[in-house]
Amino acid sequence: MEERIKKVYDALASLCARREYCVSDIKAKALSRLDSDRAAAEELVERLVSERFVSDLRYATAFARDKSSLSAWGPLKISQALRAKGISEDDIRAALEETDRVKSSDALGRMLRNKWKSLKDDPQGKLKLIRFALSRGYSYDAVRGTVEEIAAGTGID
């Protein structure tokens, strides 16, 4: 292996040892560091994958877990973000199965109750609450049920 490519490989392996990356991210980093030498970048990425430094499934699982628990993203938004990274549908499905649906539902309820505090005097508050939750990646059915619970508890229509 050429010295320049070995240095790039070592740098990318070091990055991957510290946190999870998906194949598309590592490929972009390799292309950047190798001055757009596609063949060398592909070779490096294949080696990193074969040596298990990079795994789309591991990346997707960590991403889904973090976004679900820390950012209160719903499954639809998580799926969309992973698709944008080039993650396969099978890996996305497996990653979403790893997220805790009960915690996700609780997070949705907490998030909407907190948001409702700023919208309770707004005549369109309920609609804005639904839009807010949909923008966070939750399904309409889950959002509607939670908004109805909040509405029933506060006496809004």
Residue pairs with C-beta under 8 A, 6 or more apart in sequence:
1 9
4 34
5 34
5 40
5 43
5 44
8 30
8 33
8 34
8 44
9 44
9 47
9 48
11 33
12 26
12 29
12 30
12 33
12 44
12 48
12 53
13 48
13 51
13 53
15 21
15 26
15 29
16 26
16 48
16 53
16 54
17 53
20 55
20 58
20 59
20 62
20 63
21 29
21 54
21 59
22 54
22 56
22 59
22 60
22 85
22 86
22 87
23 45
23 49
23 54
23 56
23 86
24 85
24 86
25 85
26 45
26 48
26 54
27 41
27 42
27 45
30 40
30 41
30 44
30 45
31 37
31 38
31 41
34 40
34 41
34 44
45 54
48 54
49 55
56 86
56 87
56 88
56 91
57 91
57 94
57 95
59 85
59 87
60 82
60 87
60 91
60 92
60 94
60 95
61 94
61 95
61 98
63 78
63 81
63 82
63 95
64 78
64 82
64 95
64 96
64 98
64 99
65 95
65 98
65 99
67 73
67 77
67 78
67 81
68 74
68 75
68 78
68 99
68 100
68 103
68 104
68 107
69 99
69 100
69 103
69 107
72 107
72 108
72 110
72 111
72 136
73 81
73 136
73 137
74 104
74 108
74 133
74 136
74 137
74 138
74 139
74 142
75 96
75 99
75 104
75 137
75 138
75 139
76 137
76 138
76 139
77 136
77 137
78 95
78 96
78 99
78 137
79 92
79 96
79 137
80 137
82 91
82 92
82 95
83 89
83 92
87 95
105 142
105 146
108 133
108 136
108 138
108 142
108 143
108 146
109 146
109 149
109 150
111 133
111 136
112 129
112 132
112 133
112 143
112 146
112 147
112 150
113 150
115 129
115 132
116 125
116 129
116 150
116 154
119 125
119 128
119 129
120 154
120 156
122 128
125 156
126 147
126 151
126 156
126 157
129 147
129 150
130 140
130 143
130 144
130 147
133 143
133 146
133 147
134 140
134 143
151 157
